Amino acid sequence: MHTTYARINNVIASLSSCMMVLLAAIALSSVLFTADPKGELDVSPMQIFSGNTRRYVSKKQDVAFLNFNVTADLTPLFNWNTKQLFLYVQAEYVNAQGVKNEVVVWDKIVRTKEEANLALSGRNKYLFRNLGTSFKNVEPAHFSLKYNAMPYVGLLTYGEAARTVEPIPFPEKRSEVA
């Protein structure tokens, strides 16, 4: 007959196979689930200041500051397999050399469905600066509220919940910051 170890091995192998089939079904069902969250993003005109940064201590570099308002209903993104959402406001612009840049200026983690109804005002959390030293001759920037839905099991899904209607121009620099 079979030993005790062989019987335990058979039971564990059967259970792990059933568990893998169940997890695959959950991942597949959440891929078939589609949600289209809607929101609104308003960005006030930016302010440009020139100052020293950590990277180039002896060189002045332009830094942009902005304020924004976000209203969005992201509750359709939450289902049986959603662990959390990673939200971020992204600026997209083309610099003077013609290179497209995408910069994250703000982010937030939403862990529950109750927190997914957003109505907030904020300002950029991270420094918004061009790779060059200034924003001179840079095309206006488009801003968007994007999300990354993180599931318990399966693939990450990305999307866009809101976008500015008109591009926001970069103004002339205002003053210098020490």
Disulfide bonds with the S-S distance in Angstrom:
none
